[in-house]
Amino acid sequence: MNVSEAVAARTSIRRFTDKHVETELLRDLLDRSARAPSGGNLQPWRVFVITSETMPAFLDHMRAAEFQKQPEYPIYPADLKAPYRDSRFKVGEDMYALLGIPREDKPARLANLAKNFEFFGAPAGFFCCIDRDMGPPQWSDLGMFLQTFMLLAQEVGLSTCAQEAWAARSEAVKSYVGYGDELMLFCGMAIGYKDESAPVNTLVSDRAPLESWAQFL
């Protein structure tokens, strides 16, 4: 699989099989992902891995943990404007249509949202943190690192889902992982093998046409 194929094939997977993910494979993918660019070569990502072996204990911890009042950071702007608001609304409606959950069934939608905090059933995952001293340029470095990991995972047959939703459970994650106050949780990453039978995994989110966001001068 070349890079173009990996980019085209990668989607956010929200149902996984229970097939074991080898820890050495995760170690190799993370090691190679560190070749991602970062300004000044700061390499600001700090990663904490939940393996197939430790996932059950982690999920038990999450089920017992209290919910926090505010996320670690605002995941979306408070007054998200068009066209960004429209894109977010559409992908959500497309996903819930595949799940067969109507808009008025709020309990079912909340139950599905809670699956974020089970890594959507993935047998492995990781948390990506950043030092609180870092600024927006270093946050963009995290994006490049995460994309590199997702494409390398796609190349070896693994599926992924990057999850900013974990910012809403950062206190519980911190209490399990044990990282210091100097770090902020940015996102989680679900990692495993795609459940080919799950309708939600057929979701392919739209992309705006090039002319709507690029100008050639």
C-alpha positions in Angstrom: 0.0 0.0 0.0 1.4 3.4 -1.0 0.8 6.7 0.7 -2.0 7.7 -1.7 -3.8 4.4 -1.1 -3.5 4.7 2.7 -4.8 8.3 2.6 -7.8 7.2 0.5 -8.5 4.1 2.7 -8.2 5.7 6.1 -11.5 6.4 7.8 -12.5 6.8 11.5 -13.6 3.4 12.6 -16.2 3.1 15.4 -16.6 -0.7 15.7 -13.7 -3.1 16.2 -13.3 -6.8 16.4 -11.6 -8.3 19.5 -8.6 -9.5 17.6 -5.4 -9.0 19.6 -3.1 -6.2 18.6 0.6 -7.0 19.2 2.4 -4.6 21.5 5.5 -4.9 19.5 3.5 -3.8 16.4 2.3 -0.7 18.3 5.9 0.0 19.5 7.1 -0.2 15.9 4.4 2.1 14.5 4.9 4.7 17.2 8.6 4.6 16.7 8.2 5.2 13.0 5.6 7.9 13.5 8.1 10.0 15.4 9.6 10.9 12.0 6.6 13.3 11.7 7.8 16.9 11.4 7.6 19.3 14.3 8.7 23.0 14.5 12.2 23.2 15.9 12.2 19.4 16.2 10.5 19.8 19.6 8.6 16.5 19.2 6.0 17.7 21.7 3.9 14.5 21.7 3.8 12.4 24.9 2.0 9.1 24.4 0.6 6.6 26.9 -0.4 3.2 25.4 -3.2 1.0 26.5 -2.4 -2.5 25.2 -4.7 -5.5 24.7 -3.4 -6.8 28.0 -4.1 -3.6 30.0 -7.4 -2.6 28.2 -9.7 -4.6 30.6 -8.3 -3.0 33.7 -8.5 0.5 32.1 -12.1 0.1 31.1 -13.0 -1.1 34.6 -11.3 2.1 35.9 -13.3 4.3 33.5 -16.6 2.7 34.5 -15.9 3.5 38.2 -14.6 7.0 37.6 -16.7 10.1 38.2 -17.6 12.3 35.3 -16.0 15.7 35.1 -17.8 19.0 34.7 -15.8 20.5 31.9 -13.5 19.1 29.2 -9.8 19.7 29.3 -10.2 22.3 26.6 -13.1 23.4 24.3 -13.3 20.8 21.6 -15.3 23.1 19.3 -15.7 26.9 19.4 -18.7 28.0 21.4 -20.4 29.6 18.4 -19.3 27.4 15.6 -20.3 29.2 12.3 -21.0 28.0 8.8 -19.7 26.2 6.9 -17.9 24.4 9.8 -21.2 24.0 11.8 -22.9 22.5 8.7 -20.1 20.0 8.2 -20.2 18.8 11.8 -24.0 18.5 11.7 -24.0 16.5 8.5 -21.4 14.0 9.5 -23.2 13.4 12.8 -26.5 12.9 11.0 -24.9 10.5 8.5 -23.4 8.5 11.3 -26.6 8.2 13.3 -28.6 7.3 10.1 -26.2 4.3 9.7 -26.7 3.4 13.3 -30.5 3.6 12.9 -30.8 6.2 15.8 -33.2 9.0 15.0 -32.6 12.6 16.2 -35.4 12.4 18.8 -33.9 9.3 20.5 -31.6 11.2 22.8 -30.9 8.3 25.2 -29.7 6.1 22.3 -27.5 8.9 21.0 -26.0 9.5 24.5 -25.4 5.7 24.8 -23.6 5.7 21.5 -21.6 8.8 22.5 -20.4 6.9 25.7 -18.8 4.3 23.4 -16.1 6.8 22.8 -14.9 6.1 26.3 -14.6 2.4 25.6 -12.4 3.1 22.5 -15.4 1.8 20.5 -14.5 -1.7 21.5 -10.9 -1.5 20.2 -8.5 -3.9 21.9 -5.8 -1.2 22.1 -5.4 2.5 22.1 -3.3 5.4 23.3 -3.5 8.9 24.7 -1.6 11.8 23.2 -0.7 14.5 25.7 1.2 17.8 25.4 3.1 20.0 27.9 0.9 22.9 29.1 3.7 25.3 28.2 3.3 24.6 24.5 1.2 26.8 22.2 -0.8 26.4 19.0 2.2 25.6 16.8 3.0 22.6 18.9 -0.6 21.5 18.9 -0.4 21.4 15.1 2.7 19.2 15.5 0.5 16.7 17.3 -1.8 16.5 14.3 1.1 15.7 12.0 2.3 13.0 14.4 -1.2 11.5 14.7 -1.8 11.5 11.0 1.5 9.8 10.4 0.6 7.1 12.9 -2.9 6.5 11.3 -1.4 6.1 7.8 1.3 3.7 9.0 -1.4 1.7 10.8 -3.5 1.6 7.7 -0.5 0.3 5.8 -0.3 -2.8 8.1 -4.0 -3.5 8.2 -4.9 -1.7 11.4 -7.8 0.7 11.7 -7.9 3.7 14.0 -10.1 6.5 15.3 -8.7 9.7 16.7 -10.9 10.9 19.6 -10.8 14.4 21.0 -13.8 13.3 23.0 -11.4 12.0 25.6 -10.8 15.6 26.7 -14.1 15.2 28.5 -12.7 12.4 30.7 -9.2 13.7 31.1 -9.3 13.5 34.9 -10.1 9.8 34.9 -7.5 9.1 32.3 -4.9 11.0 34.3 -5.7 9.1 37.5 -5.1 5.8 35.7 -2.1 6.7 33.7 -0.4 8.8 36.3 1.1 11.6 34.2 2.0 14.9 35.9 0.1 18.2 36.1 2.4 19.6 33.5 0.7 17.6 30.8 -2.6 18.1 29.1 -4.6 15.4 27.4 -5.2 16.2 23.7 -6.9 13.1 22.4 -7.2 9.3 22.4 -6.6 6.9 19.6 -8.6 3.7 19.2 -6.5 1.0 17.5 -7.6 -2.4 16.2 -9.1 -4.4 13.4 -12.2 -3.0 11.7 -15.5 -4.9 12.2 -16.5 -5.3 8.5 -20.1 -6.2 9.5 -20.8 -2.9 11.3 -22.8 -0.4 9.2 -21.3 2.6 11.0 -17.9 1.6 9.6 -19.2 2.3 6.1 -19.3 6.0 6.9 -17.1 8.1 4.6 -17.3 11.7 5.6 -17.7 14.4 2.9 -14.9 16.7 1.8 -15.5 20.2 0.6 -14.5 20.8 -3.1 -11.1 22.3 -3.6 -12.4 25.5 -5.0 -14.2 26.3 -1.7 -11.1 26.4 0.4 -8.0 26.9 -1.9 -7.0 29.8 -4.0 -4.3 29.6 -6.7 -2.7 33.0 -6.9 
